[in-house]
Amino acid sequence: MSAGARIAAFVAVLVLVFGGAALAGGAIEPHGADPTADNDKRGGHAAGEDDMGSASHPEKGAAHGGDAAQPVRGLAVAADDLRIVLDQPELRRGRKADLRFQIVDANGETVREFDVTHEKRMHLILARRDLTGFQHLHPTQGADGSWSAPVRVDDAGSYRLFADFSHENTPQTLATDLRVDGDADLRPLPAPQPAAKSDGGYDVRLDAGSARPGQEAELRFTITRDGIPVKTEPYLGAGGHLVALREGDMAFLHVHPTEQSRNTIGFGATFPTEGRYRLFLQFKHQGRVQTVAFTQEVK
């Protein structure tokens, strides 16, 4: 075979090899497929996200002009170029102190403008990791834009601090950890019960029906005192205020009031997963805010 013929045969073999490889590649990944399309399946979530809803894309309900609700927030210290910065992450047990923090933007500048929601520009929620020690605080903003609130925590342990606010018409819940010195006496989550007493002795009954993950549940709280129905006074612009935290990661769930009639307060809540949740209801009567807690199982 001449040299020219040998070269032509070699080129033909190369064409067959590379042509076959191209066909095989096309069978494995169709033309135009996005090589990053399955990042989420490989764990490519951004920091602060999980499969129930992104902490970086907070819920925008009807009150804020959004289309789809994100039922879970408060899983991250930062979201949407905002971050909570706590001045002192440790408190002395049993001593009154000032909690000081700032909300900063992507450039580290202190954010000063906040929207009014539930009659306040900032809500601060504090709870221990075993879902005890709940406190709902309303801090004061200083001239430098930072926030502060007096607080006293009597039980040692690791706490989660939630800053719940709205900025530029977008609701946000940022969270960070707080330590209280000493040995923690952690408590198991109480079993679900239909009735509980508030810290001021009011009897409260919860009717949640069959709460299922991913479906909005109607939570109805009926309040009596010494057998007499109690009609609550306005508190934070409604008949009551409800915070729901998930056992384990302490995810902060959005709930919204649905009705108030006589001695009953209603809320709508979407529980994203099966599991147990701790519900903290606050209501006002005779000028005093009452707090009562329930365990809600979702399955």
ROLUMMI-910689 format. One record per residue (C-alpha): y, z, x; residue in one letter. Coordinates in steps of 0.1 Angstrom, whole numbers, padded with zeros to 4 digits, always signed. Layout:
# ROLUMMI-910689
YZXA...
This chain:
# ROLUMMI-910689
+0000+0000+0000M+0034-0009+0014S+0061+0017+0021A+0082+0005-0009G+0052+0008-0032A+0044+0043-0020R+0081+0054-0026I+0080+0039-0061A+0048+0058-0070A+0062+0091-0056F+0094+0087-0078V+0072+0080-0109A+0053+0112-0103V+0085+0132-0100L+0097+0117-0133V+0065+0127-0150L+0067+0163-0137V+0103+0170-0145F+0101+0152-0178G+0071+0175-0188G+0090+0206-0177A+0120+0196-0199A+0097+0191-0229L+0081+0225-0223A+0115+0241-0220G+0126+0226-0252G+0095+0239-0270A+0102+0274-0257I+0139+0275-0264E+0154+0249-0287P+0184+0229-0276H+0216+0248-0283G+0200+0283-0286A+0223+0311-0275D+0206+0329-0246P+0225+0361-0255T+0217+0360-0292A+0190+0387-0290D+0210+0412-0269N+0208+0437-0297D+0170+0435-0297K+0170+0442-0260R+0192+0473-0264G+0225+0454-0258G+0246+0476-0281H+0280+0487-0270A+0285+0524-0261A+0287+0545-0292G+0267+0522-0314E+0233+0526-0331D+0214+0507-0357D+0230+0525-0386M+0265+0514-0379G+0288+0510-0350S+0311+0538-0340A+0333+0510-0326S+0337+0493-0360H+0347+0522-0383P+0343+0519-0420E+0369+0501-0440K+0364+0510-0476G+0382+0498-0507A+0410+0523-0500A+0417+0505-0468H+0413+0470-0479G+0380+0463-0461G+0349+0446-0474D+0319+0464-0460A+0315+0501-0455A+0302+0517-0424Q+0286+0549-0435P+0284+0566-0401V+0311+0576-0376R+0317+0602-0350G+0290+0592-0326L+0313+0583-0297A+0342+0598-0278V+0359+0564-0278A+0362+0535-0302A+0385+0505-0308D+0405+0512-0276D+0411+0548-0287L+0397+0579-0271R+0399+0617-0277I+0408+0638-0246V+0402+0675-0249L+0423+0697-0226D+0398+0725-0223Q+0361+0718-0232P+0352+0755-0232E+0362+0785-0253L+0357+0822-0249R+0335+0837-0276R+0352+0858-0302G+0387+0852-0288R+0415+0833-0305K+0426+0802-0286A+0445+0769-0290D+0424+0738-0292L+0445+0711-0275R+0437+0674-0274F+0453+0639-0274Q+0443+0605-0288I+0450+0579-0261V+0449+0542-0261D+0433+0517-0237A+0462+0522-0212N+0459+0560-0213G+0491+0563-0233E+0492+0591-0260T+0490+0577-0295V+0518+0592-0317R+0516+0573-0350E+0490+0583-0376F+0486+0575-0412D+0484+0602-0439V+0449+0606-0454T+0439+0634-0477H+0475+0648-0473E+0472+0652-0436K+0476+0630-0405R+0448+0647-0386M+0416+0665-0397H+0396+0685-0371L+0360+0694-0379I+0341+0718-0357L+0303+0726-0360A+0276+0739-0338R+0247+0717-0328R+0224+0736-0352D+0249+0727-0380L+0263+0763-0383T+0298+0776-0376G+0315+0749-0397F+0353+0749-0395Q+0379+0724-0409H+0412+0727-0392L+0445+0709-0395H+0462+0707-0361P+0499+0704-0355T+0513+0675-0334Q+0537+0684-0306G+0567+0665-0294A+0546+0649-0266D+0521+0635-0292G+0494+0659-0284S+0476+0680-0311W+0468+0717-0312S+0451+0741-0336A+0444+0779-0333P+0407+0786-0335V+0383+0815-0330R+0345+0810-0326V+0323+0840-0327D+0290+0825-0319D+0280+0810-0285A+0266+0776-0281G+0273+0739-0279S+0296+0725-0306Y+0307+0691-0317R+0344+0685-0323L+0354+0656-0347F+0389+0642-0349A+0391+0624-0382D+0422+0603-0388F+0436+0569-0396S+0456+0547-0372H+0472+0514-0382E+0454+0516-0416N+0420+0519-0399T+0400+0551-0404P+0385+0566-0372Q+0363+0596-0363T+0361+0604-0326L+0340+0632-0313A+0335+0652-0282T+0315+0683-0271D+0328+0718-0268L+0311+0748-0253R+0314+0785-0262V+0303+0809-0235D+0272+0831-0239G+0236+0829-0250D+0233+0809-0282A+0211+0822-0311D+0202+0789-0326L+0191+0788-0362R+0167+0765-0380P+0182+0743-0407L+0177+0759-0440P+0153+0743-0464A+0169+0723-0493P+0179+0745-0522Q+0197+0735-0554P+0220+0765-0554A+0241+0784-0528A+0270+0808-0527K+0303+0801-0511S+0318+0824-0485D+0339+0839-0513G+0310+0846-0537G+0312+0815-0560Y+0279+0801-0573D+0276+0764-0566V+0247+0741-0578R+0240+0707-0563L+0225+0678-0582D+0218+0649-0559A+0190+0631-0578G+0167+0611-0555S+0188+0604-0524A+0175+0573-0507R+0185+0558-0473P+0210+0529-0476G+0218+0535-0512Q+0249+0554-0524E+0239+0588-0539A+0260+0606-0565E+0264+0642-0554L+0275+0666-0582R+0286+0701-0575F+0289+0726-0604T+0309+0757-0597I+0308+0791-0615T+0317+0826-0608R+0300+0855-0626D+0286+0829-0650G+0320+0815-0659I+0328+0778-0652P+0355+0774-0625V+0379+0745-0625K+0390+0739-0589T+0426+0734-0578E+0437+0703-0559P+0427+0705-0523Y+0436+0677-0498L+0445+0655-0528G+0413+0659-0547A+0391+0684-0566G+0373+0692-0533G+0364+0680-0499H+0330+0671-0485L+0317+0666-0450V+0282+0654-0443A+0265+0657-0409L+0231+0644-0400R+0206+0666-0383E+0199+0657-0347G+0228+0635-0335D+0254+0650-0359M+0265+0617-0372A+0296+0620-0394F+0291+0604-0428L+0319+0591-0449H+0320+0604-0485V+0345+0599-0512H+0353+0618-0544P+0342+0600-0576T+0351+0624-0604E+0362+0659-0614Q+0355+0672-0649S+0358+0709-0659R+0337+0727-0633N+0320+0697-0617T+0331+0678-0586I+0314+0644-0578G+0312+0625-0545F+0296+0593-0534G+0277+0593-0502A+0255+0567-0484T+0228+0582-0462F+0219+0556-0436P+0184+0569-0427T+0157+0592-0438E+0161+0628-0426G+0180+0659-0433R+0217+0663-0437Y+0240+0693-0439R+0266+0691-0466L+0298+0712-0463F+0317+0714-0496L+0352+0729-0496Q+0371+0736-0528F+0402+0757-0538K+0404+0783-0565H+0431+0810-0570Q+0449+0798-0539G+0419+0803-0515R+0397+0776-0499V+0360+0782-0504Q+0333+0768-0482T+0296+0763-0491V+0268+0745-0474A+0236+0727-0486F+0208+0709-0469T+0201+0675-0484Q+0168+0657-0476E+0168+0619-0478V+0135+0600-0481K
